[in-house]
Structures are given as C-alpha cells and as structure tokens.
C-alpha cells in the first residue's frame, strides 16, 4: 500500500510542478525523477 501512496504523491507533485517546469529549463535530475513515474 505504501507503493500506491507513493505513486499518488508523485502524481500530485508532477501536477503541482508541471506549470513551473513548462516555463523553466528541466534539469537532468528532474528528468530522471519524472522518468521513474
């Protein structure tokens, strides 16, 4: 169940950050983070 919660949290984080990321350069670290989703 922790895994499901982690996926939900990650989805919420992505939704929150998406507008910011659209305006700014995406760093390799962020690319790695989002590619793990």
C-alpha positions in Angstrom: 0.0 0.0 0.0 3.0 2.3 0.6 3.8 1.9 -3.1 0.3 3.1 -4.1 0.6 6.1 -1.8 4.0 6.9 -3.3 2.5 6.9 -6.8 -0.3 9.1 -5.8 2.1 11.6 -4.1 4.3 11.5 -7.2 1.4 12.3 -9.4 0.3 15.2 -7.2 3.9 16.5 -7.2 4.0 16.3 -11.0 0.7 18.1 -11.3 1.9 20.8 -9.0 5.2 21.3 -10.7 4.1 21.0 -14.3 3.3 24.7 -14.9 6.6 25.6 -13.4 8.5 23.1 -15.4 6.9 24.3 -18.6 8.4 27.7 -18.1 11.9 26.7 -16.9 14.7 24.6 -18.1 14.3 21.0 -17.0 17.4 19.7 -15.3 18.7 16.1 -15.8 17.8 15.4 -12.2 14.2 16.3 -12.8 14.2 14.3 -16.0 15.4 11.3 -14.0 12.7 11.8 -11.4 9.9 12.0 -13.9 11.2 9.1 -15.9 10.7 6.9 -12.9 7.0 7.5 -12.7 
